[in-house]
Amino acid sequence: MTLDAALPPVSEPARRRHASPRAALAVTILAVLALMALFPRLFTRDDPEECLLSNSLEPPSAGHLFGHDLQGCDMLAVTVYGARTSLLVAVLVILGTSAVAIVLGSLSGWFGGRVDAMLSRLTEVWAGIPLALGGIVVLSASERRGPLQMALVLALFSWPPMARVLRTSVLAERDRDHVLAARALGASTLRVLRRHVLPGSVRPLLVLASTYAGVVVAAEATLTFAGAGLARPTQSWGLQLADAEGRLAQAPHLLIPGLFVVAAVAGFVLLGEELRERGGRPTH
C-alpha cells in the first residue's frame, strides 16, 4: 500500500479552505495598499508637495514612472500618499457604520415588537436616501471637507444595510439553546447580548463590511471627483481624478489613480466573497 493510499481523501471544500487563489489575491492587494498608506517611503522618495509647473503633465519616464500631474507633482508620490487618505476614510466609515449597526440591530432583533417595528421603519426610511445625493447635499454645506468630515457623512448614509444584517443575525441567535440557558440563569440582557448573541451574529456583518469598504473607497473618489468631497491640501485618489478631468486626451497617465481605486475595490470585494464562502463551509 502506498503512502497516498493510506491517507484519507481530502475533500474539495477543505482544499479551497486551505488554499484559495482568490483569498491570496485579495490579501496581496490589500497588504500592498496598506503598506502604501502606512509606509509611503517604501514606494517613493519624492515629496508629493514638491511641484514644479515646468513639469506639468509630463508623461511617465525612467525617473518618474507615473509622470507628473497638472501642478507638476510626481504622480507616483501623490498616488502613494493618496492611499492613506482613501483607506483611512474607508476604515473610519466601516467602524462607524458597524458601531451603529451593532446598537440598532441588537435592539431591534432582541426586543422585537414595537422596538423592532420602530427601528425597522427608521432603517427603511434612511435607506431610501441615496448615498451620493446625501453626501453631496451635506458636504456641499460643510465648511471643512477633510477625511474625518467625509467619513462622518458617508457613515451617516451607509449604516442601514449593516443594521439589517445584524438584526437578522440576532433574531437567529436569540432562540438558540445556549442563549435561552443564559437567560434562564438570570444573566442580564447586556451580558447575554455581549457574551452569547453578538459573537455568533457578527460574522455576516464582517462579510458585508469587507465588501462595503470597497464601496466606500469608490464613493469617496466619486464625491471628490464631483467637487463635493475632499479638498486640498489633502491628498487622495479622488482629488487626482478630479484634476484629470478634461485632460485625459493630452495626458492619459492621469488615470493611474483610478486604477488604484479599482484595485482597492477589487481587493475588498474579493475578501468579502471569500469570507462569505468560508462562513458557509464546515469547520470540521
TORDRENNU-910189 format. One record per residue (C-alpha): residue in one letter; y, z, x. Coordinates in pm, whole numbers. Layout:
N
+------+--------+--------+--------+
| code |      Y |      Z |      X |
+------+--------+--------+--------+
|    A |      Y |      Z |      X |
...
+------+--------+--------+--------+
end
This chain:
284
+------+--------+--------+--------+
| code |      Y |      Z |      X |
+------+--------+--------+--------+
|    M |      0 |      0 |      0 |
|    T |    340 |    -97 |    137 |
|    L |    637 |    136 |    150 |
|    D |    823 |    -74 |   -109 |
|    A |    529 |    -48 |   -348 |
|    A |    516 |    329 |   -309 |
|    L |    881 |    378 |   -400 |
|    P |    980 |    399 |   -769 |
|    P |   1168 |     99 |   -903 |
|    V |   1547 |    126 |   -913 |
|    S |   1697 |     30 |  -1245 |
|    E |   1974 |   -227 |  -1264 |
|    P |   2229 |     23 |  -1405 |
|    A |   2157 |    253 |  -1110 |
|    R |   2218 |    -31 |   -867 |
|    R |   2551 |   -106 |  -1031 |
|    R |   2643 |    260 |  -1034 |
|    H |   2598 |    291 |   -659 |
|    A |   2730 |    -48 |   -555 |
|    S |   2987 |   -223 |   -768 |
|    P |   3192 |   -507 |   -617 |
|    R |   3448 |   -457 |   -893 |
|    A |   3493 |    -91 |   -802 |
|    A |   3519 |   -175 |   -434 |
|    L |   3784 |   -439 |   -504 |
|    A |   3986 |   -205 |   -726 |
|    V |   3975 |     80 |   -475 |
|    T |   4068 |   -154 |   -190 |
|    I |   4369 |   -298 |   -373 |
|    L |   4498 |     40 |   -486 |
|    A |   4434 |    202 |   -147 |
|    V |   4639 |    -68 |     29 |
|    L |   4923 |    -33 |   -222 |
|    A |   4914 |    346 |   -190 |
|    L |   4937 |    318 |    189 |
|    M |   5233 |     85 |    149 |
|    A |   5406 |    338 |    -74 |
|    L |   5330 |    642 |    141 |
|    F |   5344 |    495 |    492 |
|    P |   5555 |    176 |    483 |
|    R |   5594 |    181 |    862 |
|    L |   5227 |     88 |    890 |
|    F |   5313 |   -253 |    746 |
|    T |   5663 |   -330 |    873 |
|    R |   5909 |   -210 |   1134 |
|    D |   6208 |   -374 |    966 |
|    D |   6461 |   -180 |    763 |
|    P |   6491 |   -317 |    406 |
|    E |   6861 |   -226 |    404 |
|    E |   6947 |   -418 |    722 |
|    C |   7051 |   -753 |    579 |
|    L |   7241 |  -1048 |    720 |
|    L |   7385 |  -1303 |    482 |
|    S |   7333 |  -1564 |    752 |
|    N |   6958 |  -1522 |    692 |
|    S |   6988 |  -1570 |    315 |
|    L |   6686 |  -1744 |    159 |
|    E |   6530 |  -1835 |    494 |
|    P |   6165 |  -1937 |    444 |
|    P |   5869 |  -1749 |    595 |
|    S |   5833 |  -1773 |    971 |
|    A |   5631 |  -1617 |   1253 |
|    G |   5883 |  -1336 |   1294 |
|    H |   5936 |  -1282 |    920 |
|    L |   5612 |  -1350 |    736 |
|    F |   5765 |  -1334 |    387 |
|    G |   6101 |  -1488 |    477 |
|    H |   6436 |  -1346 |    359 |
|    D |   6582 |  -1278 |     16 |
|    L |   6923 |  -1373 |   -126 |
|    Q |   7101 |  -1093 |     59 |
|    G |   6935 |  -1185 |    386 |
|    C |   6696 |   -887 |    382 |
|    D |   6348 |   -918 |    526 |
|    M |   6119 |   -986 |    229 |
|    L |   5820 |   -811 |    382 |
|    A |   6024 |   -494 |    429 |
|    V |   6174 |   -489 |     79 |
|    T |   5834 |   -570 |    -75 |
|    V |   5659 |   -292 |    115 |
|    Y |   5930 |    -36 |     36 |
|    G |   5942 |   -156 |   -324 |
|    A |   5581 |    -45 |   -370 |
|    R |   5688 |    320 |   -352 |
|    T |   5923 |    293 |   -650 |
|    S |   5695 |     79 |   -864 |
|    L |   5392 |    303 |   -811 |
|    L |   5596 |    623 |   -845 |
|    V |   5716 |    512 |  -1187 |
|    A |   5357 |    436 |  -1291 |
|    V |   5231 |    777 |  -1174 |
|    L |   5512 |    966 |  -1347 |
|    V |   5459 |    778 |  -1673 |
|    I |   5085 |    841 |  -1672 |
|    L |   5135 |   1212 |  -1601 |
|    G |   5395 |   1241 |  -1877 |
|    T |   5201 |   1049 |  -2140 |
|    S |   4881 |   1235 |  -2055 |
|    A |   5054 |   1570 |  -2100 |
|    V |   5192 |   1468 |  -2440 |
|    A |   4855 |   1323 |  -2543 |
|    I |   4669 |   1640 |  -2447 |
|    V |   4903 |   1858 |  -2652 |
|    L |   4933 |   1641 |  -2962 |
|    G |   4578 |   1504 |  -2953 |
|    S |   4431 |   1853 |  -2916 |
|    L |   4636 |   1995 |  -3203 |
|    S |   4556 |   1701 |  -3429 |
|    G |   4184 |   1687 |  -3355 |
|    W |   4123 |   2061 |  -3350 |
|    F |   4311 |   2180 |  -3657 |
|    G |   4270 |   1871 |  -3878 |
|    G |   4407 |   1888 |  -4232 |
|    R |   4782 |   1887 |  -4271 |
|    V |   4842 |   1921 |  -3898 |
|    D |   4631 |   1613 |  -3831 |
|    A |   4796 |   1418 |  -4113 |
|    M |   5147 |   1502 |  -3995 |
|    L |   5081 |   1423 |  -3628 |
|    S |   4889 |   1107 |  -3717 |
|    R |   5180 |    977 |  -3922 |
|    L |   5420 |   1060 |  -3639 |
|    T |   5198 |    876 |  -3393 |
|    E |   5172 |    570 |  -3618 |
|    V |   5548 |    550 |  -3669 |
|    W |   5621 |    594 |  -3299 |
|    A |   5355 |    338 |  -3204 |
|    G |   5540 |     82 |  -3417 |
|    I |   5834 |     78 |  -3174 |
|    P |   5774 |   -197 |  -2916 |
|    L |   5778 |    -68 |  -2559 |
|    A |   6007 |   -344 |  -2434 |
|    L |   6256 |   -308 |  -2720 |
|    G |   6269 |     69 |  -2697 |
|    G |   6307 |     56 |  -2321 |
|    I |   6590 |   -198 |  -2335 |
|    V |   6783 |     -3 |  -2600 |
|    V |   6756 |    336 |  -2429 |
|    L |   6801 |    217 |  -2071 |
|    S |   7100 |     -2 |  -2162 |
|    A |   7275 |    308 |  -2294 |
|    S |   7192 |    513 |  -1983 |
|    E |   7446 |    557 |  -1705 |
|    R |   7178 |    619 |  -1441 |
|    R |   6872 |    398 |  -1412 |
|    G |   6667 |    538 |  -1128 |
|    P |   6288 |    582 |  -1108 |
|    L |   6296 |    915 |  -1296 |
|    Q |   6502 |    774 |  -1585 |
|    M |   6278 |    468 |  -1601 |
|    A |   5964 |    684 |  -1606 |
|    L |   6100 |    909 |  -1883 |
|    V |   6189 |    612 |  -2103 |
|    L |   5855 |    438 |  -2052 |
|    A |   5668 |    764 |  -2119 |
|    L |   5874 |    814 |  -2435 |
|    F |   5733 |    495 |  -2586 |
|    S |   5386 |    498 |  -2427 |
|    W |   5214 |    816 |  -2545 |
|    P |   5076 |    715 |  -2893 |
|    P |   4765 |    526 |  -2772 |
|    M |   4666 |    813 |  -2544 |
|    A |   4723 |   1072 |  -2817 |
|    R |   4496 |    874 |  -3049 |
|    V |   4222 |    854 |  -2789 |
|    L |   4230 |   1225 |  -2718 |
|    R |   4238 |   1313 |  -3089 |
|    T |   3920 |   1112 |  -3142 |
|    S |   3752 |   1278 |  -2845 |
|    V |   3847 |   1628 |  -2962 |
|    L |   3712 |   1552 |  -3309 |
|    A |   3380 |   1456 |  -3150 |
|    E |   3370 |   1761 |  -2923 |
|    R |   3475 |   2038 |  -3160 |
|    D |   3147 |   2040 |  -3356 |
|    R |   2914 |   2047 |  -3054 |
|    D |   2678 |   2342 |  -3021 |
|    H |   2843 |   2498 |  -2716 |
|    V |   3185 |   2483 |  -2882 |
|    L |   3053 |   2640 |  -3202 |
|    A |   2882 |   2909 |  -2998 |
|    A |   3204 |   2993 |  -2814 |
|    R |   3392 |   3020 |  -3143 |
|    A |   3120 |   3240 |  -3290 |
|    L |   3151 |   3475 |  -2992 |
|    G |   3519 |   3524 |  -3071 |
|    A |   3682 |   3312 |  -2800 |
|    S |   4045 |   3226 |  -2870 |
|    T |   4145 |   2876 |  -2973 |
|    L |   4327 |   2818 |  -2646 |
|    R |   4026 |   2931 |  -2441 |
|    V |   3784 |   2717 |  -2642 |
|    L |   4006 |   2413 |  -2602 |
|    R |   4063 |   2470 |  -2232 |
|    R |   3710 |   2567 |  -2131 |
|    H |   3484 |   2384 |  -2376 |
|    V |   3662 |   2100 |  -2557 |
|    L |   3905 |   1933 |  -2316 |
|    P |   3660 |   1899 |  -2021 |
|    G |   3443 |   1677 |  -2239 |
|    S |   3734 |   1498 |  -2405 |
|    V |   3946 |   1378 |  -2116 |
|    R |   3712 |   1108 |  -1982 |
|    P |   3825 |    843 |  -2235 |
|    L |   4183 |    947 |  -2158 |
|    L |   4127 |    889 |  -1786 |
|    V |   3985 |    544 |  -1858 |
|    L |   4286 |    448 |  -2069 |
|    A |   4527 |    600 |  -1816 |
|    S |   4378 |    393 |  -1535 |
|    T |   4421 |     73 |  -1730 |
|    Y |   4761 |    166 |  -1869 |
|    A |   4902 |    231 |  -1522 |
|    G |   4889 |   -145 |  -1469 |
|    V |   5078 |   -198 |  -1794 |
|    V |   5348 |     41 |  -1671 |
|    V |   5388 |   -147 |  -1342 |
|    A |   5431 |   -473 |  -1534 |
|    A |   5667 |   -310 |  -1786 |
|    E |   5892 |   -173 |  -1510 |
|    A |   5912 |   -516 |  -1348 |
|    T |   5978 |   -685 |  -1683 |
|    L |   6257 |   -449 |  -1790 |
|    T |   6420 |   -465 |  -1448 |
|    F |   6395 |   -845 |  -1446 |
|    A |   6564 |   -846 |  -1788 |
|    G |   6853 |   -643 |  -1645 |
|    A |   6776 |   -321 |  -1834 |
|    G |   6563 |   -148 |  -1574 |
|    L |   6617 |    -12 |  -1226 |
|    A |   6945 |    -66 |  -1045 |
|    R |   7049 |    -86 |   -682 |
|    P |   7023 |     75 |   -430 |
|    T |   6665 |    135 |   -550 |
|    Q |   6405 |    -96 |   -401 |
|    S |   6145 |   -228 |   -646 |
|    W |   5941 |   -538 |   -715 |
|    G |   6124 |   -589 |  -1044 |
|    L |   6463 |   -598 |   -871 |
|    Q |   6335 |   -851 |   -621 |
|    L |   6207 |  -1074 |   -901 |
|    A |   6542 |  -1042 |  -1079 |
|    D |   6717 |  -1167 |   -764 |
|    A |   6480 |  -1466 |   -757 |
|    E |   6589 |  -1594 |  -1097 |
|    G |   6730 |  -1945 |  -1074 |
|    R |   6648 |  -1984 |   -706 |
|    L |   6273 |  -2044 |   -708 |
|    A |   6304 |  -2418 |   -660 |
|    Q |   6512 |  -2358 |   -348 |
|    A |   6313 |  -2057 |   -219 |
|    P |   5966 |  -2024 |   -378 |
|    H |   5880 |  -1739 |   -139 |
|    L |   6097 |  -1514 |   -356 |
|    L |   5800 |  -1494 |   -594 |
|    I |   5595 |  -1292 |   -340 |
|    P |   5680 |   -954 |   -502 |
|    G |   5536 |  -1093 |   -825 |
|    L |   5203 |  -1137 |   -650 |
|    F |   5207 |   -766 |   -568 |
|    V |   5278 |   -684 |   -932 |
|    V |   4976 |   -894 |  -1029 |
|    A |   4764 |   -724 |   -762 |
|    A |   4865 |   -376 |   -884 |
|    V |   4791 |   -464 |  -1247 |
|    A |   4455 |   -613 |  -1149 |
|    G |   4365 |   -307 |   -941 |
|    F |   4438 |    -62 |  -1221 |
|    V |   4267 |   -275 |  -1486 |
|    L |   3954 |   -320 |  -1273 |
|    L |   3945 |     54 |  -1206 |
|    G |   3978 |    128 |  -1577 |
|    E |   3699 |   -115 |  -1662 |
|    E |   3475 |     44 |  -1400 |
|    L |   3543 |    396 |  -1528 |
|    R |   3476 |    286 |  -1884 |
|    E |   3146 |    125 |  -1790 |
|    R |   3036 |    422 |  -1584 |
|    G |   3123 |    654 |  -1869 |
|    G |   2863 |    484 |  -2085 |
|    R |   2586 |    493 |  -1827 |
|    P |   2329 |    766 |  -1799 |
|    T |   2392 |   1013 |  -1519 |
|    H |   2027 |   1095 |  -1460 |
+------+--------+--------+--------+
end
